[in-house]
Amino acid sequence: MEEKKVVLITGGAMGQGRAHAYKYAENGFNVVLADMLDPSHEAFKETIASCEAKGAKVLAKKANITSTEDMEALFASVWETFGRLDVVIANAGIINFGYTWELTDEQVEKVMDINLIGTWRTDKYATKYMLKQGFGRIINISSTSGLYGTPQLATYCMSKWGILGLTKTLAKEVGSKGIIVNALCPTKVKTPMCETMDYVKFINDLTGKDFKSVEEMYAGVPFLEVEDIASMVYWLGTSREAGKFNGQGVPLDLGTLQ
């Protein structure tokens, strides 16, 4: 019987991370879920149980991607448990808002530390273990905000542009060693990160609309479903075709880049 492949997902407890986990689990992968939440959290437990119901063995860990100690321990545990690591999805990220001249050091440093440096740290340990086996695929989650500027979104844009620079550099470093590194650049997505009134206000400011709720915003502005992204991330992580390019930022943009 062929050994099951293994996927690791940061920010795996809910939102986009959960959708990625479900997609890989239902296609025969064992799943590693890393998140700031503890695995005993209700949302995290739901993700774990659903992956197991799809036939996956699940390794769930509380891990802070801004902590070298946590990430070293996470990847060591994966290697000890499974002895392989086929796909890593650097998905964890946050967002905040503010005009560039109004941002505080804390706002900028928090987003950069999680979104960009956390992705670098994820990629670092993914690469170390994939080099041992001579193959693997790394998928970094950037954004269409990594392809153009957006008012009040300097921190997010900075971090997501940086992820593309990291992706292109790492791809050149390891492409000859059997490791493929690409980034997906989705536009707005229906996830808990967008389901706040701060986000609604941001969209109102951006579009000139006057949405009074998340539901109104979802009805009035195009948003991707998490399953749309999961399908693309699965394709990037498994398909023969996606192994033919390296270091790319692939837009999933709902026409916003036209």
C-alpha positions as CSV (number, residue, x, y, z in Angstrom):
1,M,0.0,0.0,0.0
2,E,1.4,3.4,-1.0
3,E,2.4,5.6,1.9
4,K,0.2,8.6,2.3
5,K,1.5,12.0,1.5
6,V,1.6,14.8,4.1
7,V,0.5,18.4,4.0
8,L,1.3,21.0,6.6
9,I,-0.9,24.1,6.9
10,T,-0.2,27.2,9.0
11,G,-3.3,29.0,10.2
12,G,-5.0,25.7,9.8
13,A,-7.8,25.8,12.4
14,M,-10.4,27.7,10.4
15,G,-11.0,30.0,7.4
16,Q,-8.8,29.4,4.4
17,G,-6.6,27.0,6.3
18,R,-9.6,24.8,7.1
19,A,-10.6,24.7,3.5
20,H,-7.1,23.6,2.4
21,A,-7.1,20.9,5.1
22,Y,-10.4,19.5,3.9
23,K,-9.3,19.5,0.3
24,Y,-6.1,17.6,0.9
25,A,-7.7,15.2,3.5
26,E,-10.5,14.2,1.1
27,N,-7.8,13.5,-1.6
28,G,-5.8,11.1,0.5
29,F,-3.3,13.2,2.4
30,N,-2.4,13.1,6.1
31,V,-2.7,16.6,7.5
32,V,-0.6,18.7,9.9
33,L,-2.5,21.7,11.3
34,A,-0.6,24.5,13.0
35,D,-2.4,27.5,14.5
36,M,-2.3,30.1,17.2
37,L,-5.4,28.4,18.7
38,D,-5.0,25.4,20.9
39,P,-6.3,22.2,19.4
40,S,-8.8,22.0,22.2
41,H,-10.6,25.2,20.8
42,E,-14.0,24.4,19.4
43,A,-13.3,25.6,15.9
44,F,-10.0,23.7,15.8
45,K,-11.6,20.6,17.1
46,E,-14.2,20.8,14.3
47,T,-11.5,21.0,11.7
48,I,-9.5,18.1,13.2
49,A,-12.6,15.9,13.4
50,S,-13.7,16.6,9.8
51,C,-10.3,15.8,8.5
52,E,-10.2,12.5,10.4
53,A,-13.7,11.7,9.1
54,K,-12.3,12.1,5.6
55,G,-9.7,9.4,6.4
56,A,-6.7,11.6,7.3
57,K,-4.3,11.1,10.2
58,V,-4.1,14.6,11.8
59,L,-1.3,16.1,13.7
60,A,-2.6,19.3,15.3
61,K,-0.3,21.7,17.1
62,K,-0.5,25.1,18.7
63,A,2.4,27.0,17.1
64,N,3.2,30.7,16.9
65,I,4.9,31.4,13.5
66,T,6.7,34.3,15.0
67,S,8.5,31.9,17.3
68,T,11.6,30.1,16.1
69,E,11.3,27.6,19.0
70,D,7.7,26.8,18.1
71,M,8.4,26.3,14.4
72,E,11.5,24.2,15.0
73,A,9.4,22.0,17.4
74,L,6.5,21.8,14.9
75,F,8.6,20.6,12.0
76,A,10.6,18.2,14.1
77,S,7.3,16.7,15.3
78,V,6.0,16.3,11.8
79,W,9.2,14.5,10.7
80,E,9.1,12.2,13.8
81,T,5.4,11.4,13.2
82,F,5.4,10.9,9.4
83,G,9.0,10.9,8.2
84,R,8.0,12.9,5.1
85,L,6.6,16.3,4.2
86,D,5.2,16.7,0.7
87,V,3.4,20.0,0.7
88,V,3.6,23.1,3.0
89,I,1.0,25.9,2.8
90,A,2.2,29.1,4.4
91,N,-1.4,30.4,5.0
92,A,-1.3,32.2,8.4
93,G,-1.8,35.9,8.2
94,I,-3.6,39.0,9.6
95,I,-4.7,42.4,8.4
96,N,-5.0,45.9,9.8
97,F,-5.9,49.3,8.5
98,G,-4.6,52.8,8.5
99,Y,-3.3,55.5,6.2
100,T,0.5,55.1,5.9
101,W,1.3,58.3,7.8
102,E,-1.0,57.3,10.7
103,L,0.4,53.8,11.3
104,T,2.2,53.1,14.5
105,D,5.4,51.0,14.8
106,E,3.3,48.3,16.6
107,Q,0.8,48.0,13.7
108,V,3.5,47.7,11.1
109,E,5.7,45.3,13.0
110,K,2.8,43.0,14.0
111,V,1.7,42.4,10.4
112,M,5.2,42.1,9.0
113,D,6.2,39.7,11.8
114,I,3.3,37.4,11.2
115,N,2.6,37.7,7.5
116,L,6.1,38.1,6.1
117,I,8.7,36.9,8.7
118,G,6.3,34.1,9.7
119,T,6.0,33.0,6.1
120,W,9.8,33.1,5.8
121,R,10.1,31.0,9.0
122,T,7.6,28.5,7.7
123,D,9.5,28.3,4.4
124,K,12.8,28.0,6.1
125,Y,11.9,24.8,8.0
126,A,9.8,23.4,5.2
127,T,12.9,23.7,3.0
128,K,15.3,22.1,5.5
129,Y,13.1,19.0,5.7
130,M,12.3,18.8,2.0
131,L,16.0,19.0,1.1
132,K,16.4,15.8,3.2
133,Q,14.0,13.9,0.9
134,G,14.8,15.7,-2.3
135,F,11.3,16.9,-3.2
136,G,8.4,19.0,-2.0
137,R,6.1,21.8,-2.8
138,I,5.8,25.1,-0.9
139,I,2.8,27.3,-1.5
140,N,2.9,30.8,0.0
141,I,-0.4,32.7,0.3
142,S,0.1,36.2,-0.9
143,S,-2.7,38.4,-2.2
144,T,-3.7,40.6,-5.1
145,S,-2.6,43.2,-2.5
146,G,0.9,41.9,-3.3
147,L,0.4,43.0,-6.9
148,Y,-0.9,46.6,-6.4
149,G,-1.3,49.2,-3.8
150,T,-4.5,49.8,-1.8
151,P,-5.3,52.9,0.4
152,Q,-5.3,52.1,4.1
153,L,-3.6,48.8,3.5
154,A,0.1,49.6,3.6
155,T,1.0,47.0,6.2
156,Y,-0.8,44.2,4.4
157,C,0.5,45.3,1.0
158,M,4.1,45.5,2.3
159,S,3.9,42.0,3.7
160,K,2.2,40.4,0.7
161,W,4.7,42.0,-1.8
162,G,7.5,40.7,0.4
163,I,6.1,37.2,0.2
164,L,6.4,37.3,-3.5
165,G,10.0,38.4,-3.2
166,L,10.6,35.5,-0.8
167,T,8.9,33.1,-3.1
168,K,10.9,34.1,-6.2
169,T,14.2,33.9,-4.3
170,L,13.6,30.6,-2.6
171,A,12.4,29.1,-5.9
172,K,15.7,30.0,-7.5
173,E,17.6,28.5,-4.6
174,V,15.9,25.1,-4.5
175,G,14.4,24.6,-7.9
176,S,17.3,22.4,-9.0
177,K,16.8,20.3,-5.8
178,G,13.3,19.0,-6.5
179,I,11.4,21.7,-4.6
180,I,8.8,23.8,-6.2
181,V,7.9,27.2,-4.6
182,N,4.9,29.3,-5.8
183,A,2.5,31.8,-4.3
184,L,-1.2,32.2,-4.7
185,C,-2.6,35.8,-4.9
186,P,-6.3,35.8,-4.1
187,T,-8.5,38.8,-4.0
188,K,-11.0,39.3,-1.2
189,V,-12.2,36.0,0.4
190,K,-15.1,35.1,2.7
191,T,-13.2,34.3,5.9
192,P,-13.4,35.3,9.6
193,M,-10.7,37.9,8.9
194,C,-13.1,39.9,6.7
195,E,-16.1,39.4,8.9
196,T,-15.6,42.5,11.1
197,M,-17.0,46.0,11.0
198,D,-13.5,47.4,10.5
199,Y,-13.3,45.5,7.3
200,V,-16.7,46.7,6.2
201,K,-15.6,50.3,6.9
202,F,-12.5,49.6,4.8
203,I,-14.6,48.3,1.9
204,N,-17.0,51.3,2.2
205,D,-14.1,53.7,2.1
206,L,-12.6,51.9,-0.9
207,T,-15.7,51.6,-2.9
208,G,-17.8,54.6,-1.8
209,K,-20.6,52.2,-0.7
210,D,-22.4,52.3,2.6
211,F,-22.7,48.6,3.7
212,K,-24.2,48.3,7.2
213,S,-23.1,44.7,7.8
214,V,-20.9,41.9,6.6
215,E,-23.8,40.3,4.9
216,E,-24.6,43.4,2.9
217,M,-20.9,43.7,2.0
218,Y,-20.8,40.1,0.8
219,A,-23.9,40.6,-1.3
220,G,-22.6,43.9,-2.8
221,V,-19.0,43.2,-3.6
222,P,-17.4,40.1,-5.3
223,F,-15.7,37.8,-2.8
224,L,-14.1,34.4,-3.4
225,E,-15.3,31.4,-1.4
226,V,-12.6,29.5,0.5
227,E,-13.2,26.5,-1.6
228,D,-12.1,28.5,-4.7
229,I,-8.7,29.0,-3.1
230,A,-8.5,25.5,-1.8
231,S,-8.9,24.0,-5.3
232,M,-6.1,26.2,-6.6
233,V,-3.8,25.4,-3.7
234,Y,-4.5,21.7,-4.2
235,W,-3.6,22.1,-7.9
236,L,-0.4,23.9,-7.1
237,G,0.5,21.3,-4.5
238,T,-0.2,18.2,-6.5
239,S,-0.6,18.6,-10.2
240,R,2.0,17.7,-12.8
241,E,1.3,20.9,-14.6
242,A,2.0,23.1,-11.6
243,G,5.3,21.4,-11.3
244,K,6.3,23.0,-14.6
245,F,6.7,26.6,-13.2
246,N,8.5,27.9,-10.2
247,G,8.7,31.2,-8.3
248,Q,5.4,32.5,-9.6
249,G,2.6,34.6,-8.1
250,V,-0.6,33.2,-9.4
251,P,-3.5,35.6,-9.3
252,L,-7.0,34.5,-8.4
253,D,-8.5,37.9,-8.8
254,L,-12.2,37.9,-9.9
255,G,-11.1,40.3,-12.7
256,T,-9.7,42.9,-10.3
257,L,-6.4,43.0,-12.2
258,Q,-7.9,43.9,-15.6
